Amino acid sequence: MQRIVPNLWYDQEAKEAALFYIGLFEQSRLLSTHVIKNPRPFSDSEIVTFELRGQQYMAISAGPFFKLNPAISLMAACSSAEEVDRLWEALREGGTELMPLGEYPFSKRYAWVQDRYGLSWQLMLVEDEAHQKIIPCLLFSGDACGRAEEAVRYYASVFENSEVGEISRYEEGEAPSSKAKVKYAAFRLDGLNLAAMDNGYDADYTFNEAFSFVVNCSDQQEIDYFWDKLSKDPEAENCGWCKDQFGVSWQVVPANMEEILFSGSEEQMQRVNAAVMAMKKLDLGALYRAKLGE
């Protein structure tokens, strides 16, 4: 089981975007698609599960309520300049260039681009083969700027099998933003490699629900534990979703959530979905009772 799964929110393009990304990387595939029949006035939602280079992702089409932005990007480690150029050409078509393709002090070939679906990518030529091809990267901006290291160390304390790696810091006066402290921090949470940075500029890319992290839990005790650690904004608590003290969104769910939601009769699925929509923190026992009609 992959403990932490990146989740992408789209208006209606989740499956289209997933298939586009699958076409860019080897060892990638579509795992499942499901439609949630929501009660009125909500429209139906489509949930897509897929793999990129053997790493699991989720995407949801659930309306135009949240928009992806560069606050969280995916950093792709490329083994050749040709690979950087190929991905850059594909991702920039219909998208927006955030940092032009070229040589930088930290990489001989690098580009930052926001693709046609709004997802941001950092494409970087690396000298050594990466253990994890694609790394989620958190950019702490606005009120969160200057808190990257605090967040990294907090997350590492929450999840088992975690560690804080190399942290590169700004020299005094190096970053235009006086609040920025961390230039780059590498860390691992329960086997998933991530990165974090303080925004060295004043651009305010705010974390929101468009890019969240699903936390798969084995039982109610784990749900309670992660909810206590990651839910710090009561107004954001809804259907298993929450926000931490840094503004990052999480979904704390049972690992068999797909089975709970999509197995059984149409009536059972509707009862379970209605129960989920009425909850803040998920109650696993209540979900099973809803499925049984109790």
Secondary structure as the mmCIF struct_conf table of DSSP 4:
data_model
#
loop_
_struct_conf.conf_type_id
_struct_conf.id
_struct_conf.beg_label_comp_id
_struct_conf.beg_label_asym_id
_struct_conf.beg_label_seq_id
_struct_conf.end_label_comp_id
_struct_conf.end_label_asym_id
_struct_conf.end_label_seq_id
BEND BEND1 ARG A 3 ARG A 3
STRN STRN1 ILE A 4 TYR A 10
BEND BEND2 ASP A 11 GLN A 12
HELX_RH_AL_P HELX_RH_AL_P1 ALA A 14 ILE A 22
TURN_TY1_P TURN_TY1_P1 GLY A 23 LEU A 24
BEND BEND3 PHE A 25 GLN A 27
STRN STRN2 ARG A 29 ILE A 36
HELX_LH_PP_P HELX_LH_PP_P1 ASN A 38 PRO A 39
TURN_TY1_P TURN_TY1_P2 ARG A 40 PRO A 41
BEND BEND4 PHE A 42 PHE A 42
HELX_LH_PP_P HELX_LH_PP_P2 SER A 43 ASP A 44
STRN STRN3 SER A 45 LEU A 52
TURN_TY1_P TURN_TY1_P3 ARG A 53 GLY A 54
STRN STRN4 GLN A 55 SER A 61
TURN_TY1_P TURN_TY1_P4 PRO A 64 PHE A 65
TURN_TY1_P TURN_TY1_P5 PRO A 70 ALA A 71
STRN STRN5 ILE A 72 CYS A 78
BEND BEND5 SER A 79 SER A 80
HELX_RH_AL_P HELX_RH_AL_P2 ALA A 81 ARG A 92
TURN_TY1_P TURN_TY1_P6 GLU A 93 GLY A 94
BEND BEND6 GLY A 95 GLY A 95
STRN STRN6 THR A 96 TYR A 104
TURN_TY1_P TURN_TY1_P7 PRO A 105 PHE A 106
STRN STRN7 SER A 107 GLN A 114
TURN_TY1_P TURN_TY1_P8 ARG A 116 TYR A 117
BEND BEND7 GLY A 118 GLY A 118
STRN STRN8 SER A 120 LEU A 125
BEND BEND8 GLU A 127 ASP A 128
HELX_LH_PP_P HELX_LH_PP_P3 GLU A 129 ALA A 130
BEND BEND9 HIS A 131 LYS A 133
STRN STRN9 ILE A 134 PHE A 140
HELX_RH_3T_P HELX_RH_3T_P1 GLY A 142 ALA A 144
TURN_TY1_P TURN_TY1_P9 CYS A 145 GLY A 146
HELX_RH_AL_P HELX_RH_AL_P3 ALA A 148 VAL A 158
BEND BEND10 PHE A 159 ASN A 161
STRN STRN10 GLU A 163 ARG A 169
HELX_LH_PP_P HELX_LH_PP_P4 TYR A 170 GLU A 171
TURN_TY1_P TURN_TY1_P10 GLU A 172 GLU A 174
BEND BEND11 ALA A 175 SER A 177
TURN_TY1_P TURN_TY1_P11 SER A 178 LYS A 179
STRN STRN11 VAL A 182 LEU A 189
TURN_TY1_P TURN_TY1_P12 ASP A 190 GLY A 191
STRN STRN12 LEU A 192 ASP A 198
BEND BEND12 GLY A 200 ASP A 202
TURN_TY1_P TURN_TY1_P13 GLU A 209 ALA A 210
STRN STRN13 PHE A 211 CYS A 217
BEND BEND13 SER A 218 ASP A 219
HELX_RH_AL_P HELX_RH_AL_P4 GLN A 220 LEU A 230
HELX_RH_3T_P HELX_RH_3T_P2 PRO A 234 ALA A 236
STRN STRN14 ASN A 238 ASN A 238
TURN_TY1_P TURN_TY1_P14 CYS A 239 GLY A 240
STRN STRN15 TRP A 241 LYS A 243
TURN_TY1_P TURN_TY1_P15 GLN A 245 PHE A 246
BEND BEND14 GLY A 247 GLY A 247
STRN STRN16 SER A 249 PRO A 254
TURN_TY1_P TURN_TY1_P16 ALA A 255 ASN A 256
HELX_RH_AL_P HELX_RH_AL_P5 MET A 257 PHE A 262
BEND BEND15 SER A 263 GLY A 264
HELX_RH_AL_P HELX_RH_AL_P6 GLU A 266 MET A 277
TURN_TY1_P TURN_TY1_P17 ALA A 278 ALA A 278
BEND BEND16 LYS A 280 LYS A 281
HELX_RH_AL_P HELX_RH_AL_P7 LEU A 284 LEU A 292
TURN_TY1_P TURN_TY1_P18 GLY A 293 GLY A 293
#
